[in-house]
Structure formats: structure tokens, C-alpha cells
Amino acid sequence: MLLAGGTGVVTQELLKDALKYGKCFVRNGNTANYIPELQRVNKYQLGICAVGFDGDLPEVVEVGDSRVPFTIQSISKIISLILAVRDRGPDYLFHDKVGVEPTGDPFNSIVKLETKSRPFNPFINAGAIAVASCINGTSADEKFDRFLELTRKLCNNKEISLNESVYQSEKETGDRNRALAYYLKASGVLEGDVEECLDLYFRMCSVSVTALDIANLSAVLANQGKCPFSKEMLIEPHSAKAIRALMLTCGMYDGSGEFAMSVGFPAKSGVGGGIAVPLVGRMGIGVFGPSLDEKGNSIGGIKMLEFLSEKLDYQLF
Ligand code: GLU
């Protein structure tokens, strides 16, 4: 049993009920079809994990496919942002490189690049590619190693590594991201070599995680940047706060407003089927469900979170 601030309680039973509810909707979606390796994944998988840190020792509750590996995809945008803000400072990053406003456009949209001097926010592909170009390091390898090291710490899992076939698949089919990156270079936003930056971006998206890993990452964000297991400060508190705010306004692509109304939790999804949810001062939730809606969000995942938001006493609104 996992205590949630003393009043709302997340139990194995509650998560089982959430899973049962979420499973009813999975058949209505599909895996991401624009990345061949993701399209092949079994869309009927669904799992959820919560890591609470109310007491001295963090508690973990999980059900379903919470230990099945999937690629982190856009949830990596949180981790690359932590690094870039650390390397360049928030003023430079959020002033010169990316904005902090929702777009209302799909995550891979190109349409606003020509009318704005920088991408709208760091969670759309254009913004994340610009952010990736601001990570310090002498090569893509060195930058990726820094990303992997931080990911392993945030997820409390030293085994996390790259899914080579998803990486190759993304690299082969990522022409839209290539177009975004070259446009950003031409407009002076992307720093350094375009192909090196894209290679880093594709690798960061292709790191393999589980819902448990994502719940741990979310718990660090919810705990103001401190790992509830090691007690190590892993994210600067100002970054953790900015990221949670961005998750609320931009984390679910162009479905962020609807998600805020129906669930009301800060969240970041990825087209691998993951959703990271930090509930401040209480717990981190990680979801895996690769059947996606038309906006690229996990259908079963959203339904499980809707169910939990009804049952928990955690209300932002
Ligand atoms: N690697 C994916 C892409 O760039 C990430 C998209 C996502 O998860 O939103 O298209």
C-alpha cells in the first residue's frame, strides 16, 4: 500500500481497477506507425507503476506490464532539457532558444517555424532538437553519455541502455525531424553540426525504459529534484518546477488542454506509449501503453490516469 499524503491511498487493488478500466479502450488506438520499429510493438500491453515517498522509504506499487521495456521517446525531452538548462542557464535557453508556450499543433509540426524566431516550447520536436544542440560535450557520444548517466540516476536503474533497432529505425525514417533541424540551423537557433545534433536526438528518444523507471523519474520531479531513494539532488529545483509547469501546459502534445480538464495532472507522454506523471510532494507515476490516440498519447494510459484522478484526493484545479 502506498500512502498519498495521508488521505488519498494508492493500493495494488486501486491500480488493478485502473488497469481493468484502461484496457477497455486499448483496441481503439494504434502503435506509432511512422517509426517502423514502434509499429511492430504489441498494442495490447498496458501497465502502471506508482512510487510514493511520504515515509522514510519510498514505496512502489505496480500492475500489468510495468516491467516491459519500451522506448522513452518524447519523455527524453525532460532529461535533455535538464541538461541544457544546467549547461546554458534558464535565461539563455528560455529566451534565445525555445519559448514556453503551447502550440496547439502536432508534436512534429513545421508550420510555425517560419513565423516565429524560435520553437514554441521544448516539448515539441523542433524545440527538443534546438535544446539538444545546447547540451555541452565535444561529440555526440560524449553528450549521449551524459544523457544516459543522468537518465540512469533519475530512473534509479543502472541497466538502462539504448534500443539499437529503434535508433536505427528512427534514423532511417526521421526525415521530418531532419527538415525541422535544417530549418532551425538556417534560422540561427540550432547550434553546431545538424547531423550530429539529430544523431543525439534520435539516440535520446531510443533509450529503453519501463513504467517503473518512468515512475522513478516522475518521483524525482515530484520531490523537487531529489531522488527519494538515494536522497541525491538530481535536478535543480528551479528546473523541476519549470518542467512540471511545461508538462501541464505542453506535455500531452496538442491534447494538453483536454488532458488538463479530464485528468488535471502534469504529465509528459511519448510515442513509445509512456507517460510520466509527477504529483508534487506525494508520488511519481509511470505508465506504459503503446496503443496511441490520433494525437500520439497512450489511450489506455490516459484512461487509467482519468480513473486515478477520480479516486485520489490530489486536485490541482
Ligand atoms: N522520436 C520521436 C520523434 O521524433 C519522438 C516523438 C514523441 O514521442 O513525441 O518523432
Residues whose N, C-alpha, C, O or C-beta is under 5 A from the ligand:
A	BS01	LIG	Q73 S74 F107 N125 C205 S269 G270 V271 G272
